[in-house]
Every structure is written in structure tokens, then in C-alpha cells.
Amino acid sequence: MKLKQTIEKVPGGLMVVPLLFGALLNTIDQLHLKPVMNFLKSLGVAKTEEGYYEFLRIGGFSQELFKDSALVLIALFLFCAGSQMNLRVGGAALKKGIMLTTSKYLTGLAVGLLFGYFFDPMHGLFGLSTLAIIAAMTNGNGGMYAALTGQYGNRSDVGAVAVLSLNDGPFFTLMSLGLLGSSFPIISFIAVLLPIAIGMILGNLDEDIRDFLKPGEILPVPFFAFALGAGMNLASFFNPSVVTAGLTIGLMTTILTATTGILVFKLFKEKSYIAPVSEASTAGNAAGTPAAIAAAASVAAGSGMMSAAEAQSYQDIVNIATAQISIATLTTAILCPIAVILVDKWQKSRGIDGKLEKFELERSNHKEKSVPSTSA
């Protein structure tokens, strides 16, 4: 059976499918069906604190992996992702990476700031929150970016992915929420950055370590996705407001981050706009950000930097924000490639081949202008 290939046909499948499966099992657990509970009781499963028997709370390694592992696996993912951040990036790729990362982050921050100003920042329009908006809009799908720029872009477009790895994980979202008024102590930022920083140092010190940790960019994803889903109710994915919110984030991500990225590239005299449009997506791993932010909020509450009520408000929106971001991931996985194809066709109609570097395009245009016309 080609299970992996089938799952990968779903946009963001390695994240979304396990998440939905975990949510399905948790939903069955929360129904507390007597035949199911009697079967679990017959196996010797212990009661939960609420007095029920549940599939995902049977104890041992199973519960630790499938129910309680989300944060530790997200930390492992961040460590491995950090190891792939190459500090020895070429000049053109570095420039593009900085432009893309900055424009995407500032766009997400601006939309989150405006949303929080006009609506409730925790439960606003369509049930959206600044947390969900910023987490989704600032974290692009690196795999999709690499695939699209590899097919339609040039070498420096592809190379920029090393810098774009910086937007993996919850750091930019945590920093944004701090700018928007939430009080996170320095230790919260250190706690989030440390796995990434250690991974980055080790990966740049030793190529063998980088190669060894490379599978960790993908391997933990379905596992922490399942664990995140195991804290959700499947009904939330069929809630019209959640679906509407996810679609809204997805549309804003593709349209707004692509537009600002193109404007920045235009400002810096870049000819091809394949890279900024290829980055106009939401990463599947962004669905893990709400849980990471809630954990950071707990640290902040424990240190007295944040009230217990504010920390709890972040905890309360984890499930709905995770569902909204998952839907945004699916939405951008469809819209982003379509946008890249359209931009590529538009560029080619104007004589711009996205596969050529800027200097190659300029040289090609110069040659065309220098060839004398041979009119009869």
C-alpha cells in the first residue's frame, strides 16, 4: 500500500491527516460510548480523573507518544530545523531571504495589529485571534517554496530557503505578541530560541551533524500533529466560523504576503517575482505554534510577568487557532501554486524568464538590444 504517497496528495498532508485522525480518536473518546469504555475497562485501563475510560489515555508509552508528546516533538522539530539553517549563504540568496522573511513577517504583524485594534484580539471576527493570524501569515511552507522556486525560479530563489527557515516555529509570533502588549519575560524567548540556536550552531559546525538531523525536519511532524489533534474535537473542523476563519487567513496570506513581497522585490530592482509569490503560503507546522505560545504564556504567568487570566486566555484558544491554521494551510497549498503559475506566465509574456538570475536577464536584454534589426 502506498499510504505515504496517498497522504502527501493532500495539501499539507503530513500535518493535516494525522491531525484529523488524532481529532477523530479524541472525539470518539469524548463521546464516552459505553461499549468502547466497557472494552477498555476489560483490558484493565485505568479511569481518567473525570471517571471515564479513553483510548488516548491508557498510560505508558502510548499515551506519552499519542496524547502528551506535542510540545517535546515540536521542540525536536525546531532543533532539527535550526540545524538546516546554513550561515554560508550566497549574497543574492541572502538578500532575497532577508527581503522575503522581513516582508512576510511585517505583513503578518500589520494584519494582526489592525485586527487586534478593530476586533477582540482573542475572539474577533469569525472567531479569529491575532495569534492565529500572525502564526499563519508569518510562517511559510518551506517545502512548497523550494519545490516552486526549483521549478519556476532561479538558483538564488532556491537558496533563499536557508534564510526563510528562520520563520519556522513560534519565535516571530511570540515576538509579535510581545510588541502588541503581551508581557513575555526574556526567558520565554530564550526557551523558544534555544533548541533552534543549538541546532543551528551544531549544523554549521559539522556538515555530518546537519545531514544526520535533516530527517528531523519532517519525521516529527506527523507525530506532533497527531498529538495536537488528540486535544481537539473533530466537530471544530466542521464549524462554519472555523472554516470561514481558516479560509480568510489563507486568502490574506496568499494575496497580501505575495503583494508586499512583490513590492519589496520591485523596490530592490528584482526582475522576477517568482520567489515572493512562492512564499505566500502557510506552513503545516504553523499549527503547532498556538500550543507553543500557550506554553510560553504559562512560563510568563509563573514568573509574574503575565496574569493567570491572560495566560489562560491563550490556552483557551489553542484548539480553535490550530484548526483555523490547518484550514489556512490547505487553502494556501491550493492557491499558492496557482498564483506562481499565473505570475510565471505573466512574466514570460513580458520577456522575463524566472529561471534566469538578475544579471543573466540584464545580459540577455542587452544582447537583444545590441542585435541590429534586419528589415528589408
C-alpha positions in Angstrom: 0.0 0.0 0.0 1.2 3.5 -0.9 -0.1 5.2 2.3 2.6 7.9 2.4 2.1 8.8 -1.3 -1.7 9.0 -0.7 -1.3 11.2 2.4 1.1 13.5 0.5 -1.5 14.1 -2.2 -3.5 16.0 0.4 -2.1 19.6 0.7 0.0 19.7 3.9 -1.0 16.0 4.3 1.8 15.0 6.7 0.5 17.6 9.1 -3.2 17.7 8.3 -4.1 14.0 8.0 -2.5 12.9 11.3 -4.1 16.0 13.0 -7.6 15.0 11.8 -7.0 11.4 12.7 -6.0 12.4 16.3 -9.0 14.7 16.5 -11.3 11.8 15.3 -10.0 9.5 18.1 -10.3 12.2 20.7 -13.8 12.9 19.5 -14.7 9.3 20.0 -13.1 9.4 23.4 -15.2 12.5 24.4 -18.4 10.8 23.4 -17.8 8.3 26.2 -19.6 5.5 24.4 -20.4 2.7 26.8 -19.3 -0.2 24.5 -16.0 1.4 24.0 -15.5 2.2 27.7 -16.5 -1.3 28.7 -14.0 -2.7 26.2 -11.2 -0.5 27.6 -12.2 -1.4 31.2 -12.0 -5.1 30.3 -8.4 -4.5 29.2 -7.6 -3.0 32.6 -7.3 0.6 31.5 -7.4 3.0 34.5 -10.1 5.7 34.8 -9.3 9.2 34.0 -9.7 11.9 36.7 -13.2 12.6 35.3 -14.1 8.9 35.8 -14.0 7.8 32.1 -12.1 5.3 30.0 -10.4 6.7 27.0 -8.3 5.3 24.0 -5.8 8.0 24.2 -5.3 7.8 28.0 -4.3 4.3 28.5 -1.0 5.3 30.1 2.5 4.1 29.3 4.4 4.8 26.1 1.2 5.0 24.0 -0.3 8.0 26.0 3.1 9.7 26.1 3.5 9.5 22.3 0.0 9.9 21.0 -1.6 12.2 23.6 1.1 14.1 25.6 4.0 14.5 23.2 3.1 17.6 21.2 5.5 20.1 22.9 8.6 17.9 23.1 8.2 16.8 19.5 7.7 20.4 18.3 10.9 21.2 20.3 12.7 18.3 18.4 11.4 19.7 15.1 12.7 23.2 15.9 16.1 21.8 16.9 16.4 19.8 13.6 15.1 22.8 11.6 17.7 25.0 13.2 20.5 22.6 12.1 19.5 23.2 8.5 20.0 27.0 8.6 23.1 27.5 6.6 25.0 30.6 7.6 27.2 30.4 4.5 24.5 31.6 2.0 25.4 33.3 -1.3 25.0 37.1 -1.5 22.0 37.1 -3.8 20.2 34.3 -1.9 20.9 36.0 1.4 19.5 39.3 0.1 16.3 37.6 -1.2 16.0 35.6 2.0 16.1 38.7 4.1 13.6 40.6 1.9 11.2 37.7 1.9 11.4 37.0 5.6 11.1 40.7 6.5 8.2 41.4 4.2 6.3 38.3 5.2 6.8 39.0 8.9 5.8 42.7 8.7 2.7 41.9 6.7 1.5 39.3 9.2 2.3 41.7 12.1 0.5 44.6 10.4 -2.6 42.5 9.7 -2.6 41.1 13.3 -2.1 44.6 14.7 -5.0 46.0 12.7 -7.2 43.1 13.6 -6.5 43.5 17.3 -7.3 47.2 17.0 -10.7 46.8 15.4 -11.8 43.5 16.9 -11.3 41.4 20.0 -7.8 40.1 19.7 -8.7 36.7 21.2 -12.2 36.0 19.8 -12.8 38.5 17.0 -14.4 38.4 13.6 -15.2 34.7 12.6 -13.6 33.7 15.9 -10.2 34.8 14.7 -7.4 35.8 17.0 -4.2 37.8 16.5 -2.3 34.6 17.5 -3.9 32.6 14.6 -3.4 35.4 12.1 0.3 36.1 12.9 1.2 32.4 13.3 -0.3 31.5 9.9 0.8 34.6 7.9 4.4 34.8 9.1 5.3 31.1 8.7 5.7 30.0 5.1 5.7 26.4 3.7 9.4 25.9 3.1 8.9 22.6 1.2 6.4 24.2 -1.2 8.7 27.2 -1.6 11.7 25.0 -2.5 9.5 23.0 -5.0 8.0 26.0 -6.7 11.2 28.0 -7.0 13.0 24.9 -8.1 10.6 24.5 -11.0 9.9 28.2 -11.9 12.7 30.2 -10.2 16.5 30.6 -10.3 19.3 29.4 -8.1 19.3 32.4 -5.7 15.5 32.0 -5.3 16.0 28.4 -4.1 19.0 29.4 -1.9 16.9 31.9 0.0 15.1 29.0 1.7 18.1 28.8 4.1 17.1 32.2 5.5 13.4 31.6 5.3 14.0 28.7 7.8 14.1 31.5 10.4 10.3 31.8 10.3 9.8 28.1 11.3 8.4 27.8 14.7 6.8 30.2 17.2 9.5 32.8 17.7 8.2 35.5 15.3 4.7 35.0 16.7 5.9 35.3 20.3 7.9 38.5 19.4 4.8 40.0 17.7 2.5 39.3 20.7 5.1 41.0 22.9 5.0 44.0 20.6 1.2 44.0 20.7 1.2 44.3 24.5 1.5 40.8 26.0 4.3 40.6 28.6 6.6 37.7 28.0 9.8 37.5 30.1 13.2 37.2 28.4 13.3 33.5 29.5 10.2 32.8 27.3 12.1 33.9 24.2 15.3 32.0 25.3 13.2 28.9 25.9 11.8 29.1 22.4 15.0 30.0 20.7 17.4 27.7 22.5 16.6 24.5 20.5 16.8 26.4 17.2 20.0 28.1 18.2 21.8 24.9 19.4 20.7 23.1 16.3 21.9 26.0 14.1 25.3 26.0 15.8 25.8 22.3 15.5 24.6 22.2 11.9 27.1 24.9 10.9 30.0 23.4 12.8 29.7 20.0 11.3 28.1 19.1 7.9 27.7 15.5 9.1 25.5 16.6 12.0 23.4 18.7 9.6 23.0 15.7 7.3 22.2 13.5 10.4 19.5 15.9 11.6 17.9 16.6 8.2 15.2 13.9 8.5 14.1 15.6 11.7 12.7 18.5 9.7 9.9 16.1 8.5 9.9 13.0 10.8 8.4 14.6 14.0 5.7 16.5 12.0 3.0 13.7 11.7 3.6 12.7 15.3 3.2 16.1 16.9 0.3 16.7 14.5 -1.5 13.6 15.8 -0.8 14.7 19.4 -2.2 18.2 18.7 -5.3 16.6 17.1 -5.6 14.4 20.2 -6.5 17.6 22.1 -9.2 18.7 19.6 -12.7 17.8 18.8 -13.4 16.9 15.1 -16.6 18.9 15.2 -14.5 22.1 15.2 -13.4 21.4 11.6 -17.0 21.5 10.5 -17.8 24.6 12.5 -18.7 27.2 9.8 -17.0 30.0 11.7 -13.8 28.0 12.0 -13.8 27.1 8.3 -14.6 30.7 7.3 -11.8 31.9 9.6 -9.3 29.5 8.1 -10.3 30.4 4.5 -9.9 34.1 5.4 -6.4 33.6 6.8 -5.5 31.6 3.8 -6.7 34.2 1.3 -5.0 37.0 3.2 -1.8 35.0 3.4 -1.6 34.4 -0.4 -2.8 37.8 -1.5 -1.2 40.1 1.0 2.1 38.4 1.6 2.6 37.9 -2.2 1.7 41.6 -2.9 4.0 43.0 -0.3 6.8 40.6 -1.3 6.5 41.7 -5.0 6.5 45.4 -3.9 9.7 44.9 -1.9 11.4 43.0 -4.8 10.3 45.8 -7.2 11.8 48.3 -4.8 15.1 46.5 -4.9 15.1 46.3 -8.7 14.5 42.5 -8.9 13.1 41.4 -12.3 11.4 38.1 -11.4 8.7 37.8 -8.7 8.5 34.0 -8.5 10.2 33.9 -5.0 7.7 36.3 -3.2 4.7 34.5 -4.6 6.2 31.1 -3.8 6.5 32.2 -0.2 2.8 33.3 0.0 1.7 30.2 2.0 1.2 28.8 5.5 3.4 26.0 6.7 1.7 22.9 8.1 4.0 23.1 11.2 2.5 26.6 12.0 -0.4 24.6 13.5 1.9 23.8 16.4 2.5 27.5 17.2 -0.6 28.1 19.4 0.4 25.3 21.7 3.9 26.6 22.0 2.7 30.2 22.7 0.3 28.8 25.4 3.3 27.1 27.0 5.3 30.3 26.9 2.3 32.2 28.4 2.3 29.6 31.3 6.0 30.4 31.9 5.2 34.1 31.9 2.4 33.7 34.3 4.6 31.6 36.6 7.2 34.4 36.7 4.6 37.1 37.4 5.1 38.9 34.0 1.5 37.9 32.9 -1.7 37.4 34.8 -3.0 33.9 35.2 -6.2 35.0 33.4 -4.3 36.2 30.3 -2.2 33.0 30.2 -5.4 31.0 30.4 -6.9 33.0 27.5 -4.0 31.8 25.3 -4.6 28.3 26.5 -8.4 28.6 25.7 -7.8 29.4 22.0 -5.2 26.7 21.2 -7.6 24.2 19.7 -9.6 26.7 17.6 -6.5 28.5 16.4 -4.9 25.2 15.5 -8.0 24.2 13.4 -8.1 27.6 11.7 -4.3 27.5 10.8 -4.8 23.9 9.5 -7.5 25.1 7.1 -5.3 28.0 6.1 -2.6 25.6 5.3 -4.9 23.6 3.0 -6.1 26.9 1.4 -2.7 28.3 0.6 -1.5 24.9 -0.6 -4.0 25.2 -3.4 -3.8 29.0 -4.0 0.0 29.5 -3.9 1.0 27.2 -6.8 -1.8 28.6 -8.9 -0.6 32.2 -8.2 3.0 31.1 -9.1 1.9 29.7 -12.4 -0.1 32.8 -13.3 2.9 35.1 -12.4 5.3 32.9 -14.4 3.0 33.2 -17.5 2.7 37.0 -17.0 6.4 37.4 -16.7 7.2 35.3 -19.7 4.7 37.4 -21.7 6.9 40.4 -20.8 10.2 38.6 -21.8 11.2 37.7 -18.2 12.3 34.1 -17.6 12.1 33.4 -13.9 14.8 30.7 -14.2 17.5 33.3 -15.0 19.4 35.3 -12.4 19.0 39.1 -12.4 22.4 39.6 -14.1 21.6 36.9 -16.7 18.3 38.7 -17.6 20.1 42.0 -17.9 22.8 40.4 -20.1 20.1 38.8 -22.2 18.2 42.0 -22.6 21.4 43.9 -23.5 22.2 41.3 -26.2 18.7 41.6 -27.7 19.0 45.4 -27.8 22.5 45.3 -29.4 21.4 43.0 -32.3 20.7 45.2 -35.3 17.4 44.9 -37.0 17.4 43.3 -40.5 14.4 45.0 -42.1 14.2 44.6 -45.9 
